[in-house]
Amino acid sequence: MNDNLIKVSVVGVGYWGPNIIRNFISNAHTSVDSICDIRSERIDAIRSIYPFLKSTRDYRELVHSSDNDLIAICTPVFTHYEIAREALLAGKHVLLTKPMTSTTEQAEELVNLSEKKGLKIFVDHTFMYHGAVKKMKELLLEGKIGDLYYFDSVRVNLGLFQHDVNVVWDLAPHDISIMYYLLDQYPESVIATGADHFGTKLEDMAYLTVYYPNNLIAHIHVNWLSPVKIRQTLIAGSKRMIVWDDNEPSEKVRIYDKGIEIVPTSDQVYDILIQYRTGDMYCPKIDTREALAVEVEDIVNSIQHGKTPISDGKVGLMIVKILEAAQYSIKHRGKEVKI
Ligand SMILES: NC(=O)c1ccc[n+]([C@@H]2O[C@H](COP(=O)([O-])OP(=O)(O)OC[C@H]3O[C@@H](n4cnc5c(N)ncnc54)[C@H](O)[C@@H]3O)[C@@H](O)[C@H]2O)c1
């Protein structure tokens, strides 16, 4: 028995919770102590795979137990704030599934509370740990892409309609977290539009535009009503362009040596000549490890060695801010909202 093991309790073992459990069990520095769900059939399903796990239907029992160090909260977003707040007050680190909270105010309060208590908040923005995203981040940091022009992300498919959140709160946290990590700048404002076609008051499709300084612009299209599944991101810079197609089984990331150059032909502005550059395309090798396994390593390094994690409470808070701004903009038919 390793005394340095980080012991985890998982609250909410519906669809995503089991992936969190599996990855904390697989890591040599973490173990799962117990689980909680208000639905006993979900507890039974998990215990049929991991019979050694303690279980309860009341999260307070886990939060106040002395057998764990970290509470992983994998419940719907509207429950996150209450459970996380109680866990932090009880002296536990927390991992929250995306999005961190339902409001900016809640996220800010959790960040302040964690700082006051000397505890860590991790937010499961899984894509920030994806091998393709890691590779794109390296290319950007190495200056291979040049000055950035735009980020454009499409995440559309048919369903799964959620009952408590619209498509922006369900799917866009992925794209916003990738955008925020890769562009590494503070956005200026958001404009968003969307539509609810079934009278649920929850938009099933939406378009977000995020303005950054220096003419950098980001666009995100999320949609539950698409006949085909598309997971595509384009990033363009002055030197190269990237296409990431997550549906591609291999060669997910392609780097294109394409672009344009403006050549003035005289001192008259309308006389400029646009030259198109088309060079080679290559597909870099990317890390194919499961993103959640990499995320668990990051959590271990943060708790045991004090490293700043890629996705902490401050990142989670920023993403909630952008989501909230987008939500407000949608309700006001595309009004620009400053961040
Ligand atoms: N990173 C990803 O790719 C990804 C994918 C899917 C879901 N998620 C996130 O994971 C979270 C859960 O989503 P899901 O799809 O697993 O939902 P889900 O409905 O399948 O599971 C949530 C579970 O939480 C339980 N629950 C609800 N309130 C509870 C409470 N107060 N105490 C204990 N248990 C409670 C429910 O009974 C349910 O079993 C959400 O935040 C979602 O956004 C992330």
The ligand as an SDF file (V2000), in Angstrom:
LIG
                    3D

 44 48  0  0  0  0  0  0  0  0999 V2000
  -15.3200   15.8850  -20.9340 N   0  0  0  0  0  0  0  0  0  0  0  0
  -16.2250   15.2920  -21.6500 C   0  0  0  0  0  0  0  0  0  0  0  0
  -15.9670   14.9190  -22.8060 O   0  0  0  0  0  0  0  0  0  0  0  0
  -17.5990   15.0520  -21.0830 C   0  0  0  0  0  0  0  0  0  0  0  0
  -18.4710   14.1910  -21.7460 C   0  0  0  0  0  0  0  0  0  0  0  0
  -19.7310   14.0100  -21.1920 C   0  0  0  0  0  0  0  0  0  0  0  0
  -20.1100   14.6680  -20.0380 C   0  0  0  0  0  0  0  0  0  0  0  0
  -19.2290   15.5080  -19.4290 N   0  0  0  0  0  0  0  0  0  0  0  0
  -19.6270   16.2470  -18.2150 C   0  0  0  0  0  0  0  0  0  0  0  0
  -19.7960   15.3130  -17.1510 O   0  0  0  0  0  0  0  0  0  0  0  0
  -20.8460   15.7490  -16.2900 C   0  0  0  0  0  0  0  0  0  0  0  0
  -21.8890   14.6580  -16.1770 C   0  0  0  0  0  0  0  0  0  0  0  0
  -22.4190   14.3750  -17.4710 O   0  0  0  0  0  0  0  0  0  0  0  0
  -22.9970   12.9350  -17.8250 P   0  0  0  0  0  0  0  0  0  0  0  0
  -23.1720   12.9390  -19.3020 O   0  0  0  0  0  0  0  0  0  0  0  0
  -22.1840   11.8620  -17.1980 O   0  0  0  0  0  0  0  0  0  0  0  0
  -24.4320   13.0080  -17.1390 O   0  0  0  0  0  0  0  0  0  0  0  0
  -25.2880   11.8010  -16.5910 P   0  0  0  0  0  0  0  0  0  0  0  0
  -26.6680   12.3360  -16.3670 O   0  0  0  0  0  0  0  0  0  0  0  0
  -25.1340   10.5880  -17.4570 O   0  0  0  0  0  0  0  0  0  0  0  0
  -24.6160   11.4610  -15.1860 O   0  0  0  0  0  0  0  0  0  0  0  0
  -24.7030   12.3090  -14.0860 C   0  0  0  0  0  0  0  0  0  0  0  0
  -24.9560   11.4470  -12.8710 C   0  0  0  0  0  0  0  0  0  0  0  0
  -24.9740   12.2840  -11.7070 O   0  0  0  0  0  0  0  0  0  0  0  0
  -25.9720   11.7950  -10.8220 C   0  0  0  0  0  0  0  0  0  0  0  0
  -26.3430   12.8760   -9.9130 N   0  0  0  0  0  0  0  0  0  0  0  0
  -27.0610   13.9930  -10.1870 C   0  0  0  0  0  0  0  0  0  0  0  0
  -27.1550   14.7580   -9.0790 N   0  0  0  0  0  0  0  0  0  0  0  0
  -26.4720   14.1360   -8.1070 C   0  0  0  0  0  0  0  0  0  0  0  0
  -26.2030   14.4450   -6.7380 C   0  0  0  0  0  0  0  0  0  0  0  0
  -26.6540   15.5700   -6.1670 N   0  0  0  0  0  0  0  0  0  0  0  0
  -25.4950   13.5590   -6.0050 N   0  0  0  0  0  0  0  0  0  0  0  0
  -25.0310   12.4130   -6.5710 C   0  0  0  0  0  0  0  0  0  0  0  0
  -25.2600   12.0630   -7.8620 N   0  0  0  0  0  0  0  0  0  0  0  0
  -25.9580   12.9220   -8.6120 C   0  0  0  0  0  0  0  0  0  0  0  0
  -27.0950   11.3420  -11.7390 C   0  0  0  0  0  0  0  0  0  0  0  0
  -27.9560   10.4030  -11.1110 O   0  0  0  0  0  0  0  0  0  0  0  0
  -26.3060   10.7240  -12.9060 C   0  0  0  0  0  0  0  0  0  0  0  0
  -26.1110    9.3370  -12.7470 O   0  0  0  0  0  0  0  0  0  0  0  0
  -21.3770   17.0600  -16.8860 C   0  0  0  0  0  0  0  0  0  0  0  0
  -20.7220   18.1400  -16.2530 O   0  0  0  0  0  0  0  0  0  0  0  0
  -20.9520   16.9700  -18.3390 C   0  0  0  0  0  0  0  0  0  0  0  0
  -20.8060   18.2260  -18.9570 O   0  0  0  0  0  0  0  0  0  0  0  0
  -17.9730   15.6980  -19.9130 C   0  0  0  0  0  0  0  0  0  0  0  0
  1  2  1  0
  2  3  2  0
  2  4  1  0
  4  5  1  0
  4 44  2  0
  5  6  2  0
  6  7  1  0
  7  8  2  0
  8  9  1  0
  8 44  1  0
  9 10  1  0
  9 42  1  0
 10 11  1  0
 11 12  1  0
 11 40  1  0
 12 13  1  0
 13 14  1  0
 14 15  2  0
 14 16  1  0
 14 17  1  0
 17 18  1  0
 18 19  2  0
 18 20  1  0
 18 21  1  0
 21 22  1  0
 22 23  1  0
 23 24  1  0
 23 38  1  0
 24 25  1  0
 25 26  1  0
 25 36  1  0
 26 27  1  0
 26 35  1  0
 27 28  2  0
 28 29  1  0
 29 30  1  0
 29 35  2  0
 30 31  1  0
 30 32  2  0
 32 33  1  0
 33 34  2  0
 34 35  1  0
 36 37  1  0
 36 38  1  0
 38 39  1  0
 40 41  1  0
 40 42  1  0
 42 43  1  0
M  CHG  2   8   1  16  -1
M  END
$$$$
